[in-house]
Amino acid sequence: MSTVEEPERGAGTGTIVEPTPQTTHGDGDHERFAHYVQKDKIMASAMDGTPVVALCGKVWVPGRDPKKYPVCPTCKEIYESMGAFGGKDGKGGKGDK
């Protein structure tokens, strides 16, 4: 009969296990909102494909018609708190997911 010795806990080397990221396999409808982004940023993205950052913090490359989706509630709240023109420079725009 053989016995297997277990290493002492906290001693020696071990494997670092990183947590598995949470992913979903849904269709993504819950994230389909039109977001507020500066118009010049949307234009630049359309020209060179660089990602944009919405007022709510969402980062993506616009590619869909924003008129087909409801406005992101977080973006809308931030935009409305900025004033009638969306900030000092009056630039603000509605992008898409």
N, C-alpha and C positions, 0 to 999 in steps of 0.2 A: 504494500500500500504506500503510495507516495503522498507527500504533503506539499502543498504549495504555500510558500511564504509570501505574505502580502507586505509591500513596503510600508514603512511607517508613514502615517499621515503628516503632511507638511514637510517631508524630507525628500530629497532627491529631485529628479526632473519629472515633469508632467506635461500634459497636453493642454494648451490653452484653447478653450472652446468659446468661440464667439457666438453671440445670440443670432439666431436666424431671423432675417428681416421679415416683417409681416407683409405678405403679398395677397392680393385678391385676384381672382380670375373672372370677375364680373365684367360686364360690358362697359363700365365706366360712366354710366349715365348719371350717377350721383355727383360726378365732378364736372359735368358739362354746364358751365356757366360762361357768360360773357364777362370779361374782366376789364377794369379800367387801367389803361396804360397811356403814357405820353404818346401823342400822335407821331412825333419825330422818331420815337423808338420803334413804333409799328412799321413806319416807312423803311427804316434801316433794316429791320428784320425781313421785310418783304424783299429787299434788294440783295441781302447777303446771307439770310438764313440764321442770323444770330438770335439766341433766345432773348425774350423780354421778361421783365419783372413787373407784375401787377401790383396795385396798391396793397392787396392782401398778402403779398409775398410769393404768390405762385409764379414759378419760372417755367416757361414753355416757348415753343416756336409757333406763332399764330399760323393757322392754316384753314380754319373754318369760318363761315359767315357768322359773325357775332349776333346778327339779327335773329338767328334761329334759336337762340338760347336765352334763358332768363339771366338778368344781371346778378352777379355774385353779391350776396348780401353784405359780406365784409367789405368788399370794394365800394359798394354803394354807401355804406355807413361812413367810411373814411372820406370818400369824395364829398359827401354832403357836409362833413365837419370841416372841410377845407374852405368852404365858401362857394359862392355862386359860380366862379370860373375855375374851380379846381386848383387853386394855388395862386401865388403872386404873379406868375408869368402867363396865366390864362390858358396854359397848355394842359390838355387832358383828353383822353380818348378812350373809346371802348374797343377792346380787342376781343379775341376769342380764345377758346381752349386749344 
